[in-house]
Amino acid sequence: MTSLVLLFFGLPSGSEWFIILLVILLLFGGKKIPELMRGLGKGVKSFKEGVNEAKEEIDKAKEEVDKPVEKK
């Protein structure tokens, strides 16, 4: 089943990438592409920061759970 999915929805080859880039260039124009890439970069950076914050919160919670209970 997996190989069938990859057969129909696999990654584009070299010539397909060229056609995809050409369509993007025609749709957005040469001046808009740097703005789109800049926005994409900011989005990826924001996503990574969010993932790192979530990992830190999980690590803090794990440390609190792993602390020994103080007896009085």
Buried (B, 14 or more C-beta within 10 A) or exposed (E): EEEEEEEEEEEEEEEEEEEEEEEEEEEEEEEEBEEEEEEEEEEEEEEEEEEEEEEEEEEEEEEEEEEEEEEE
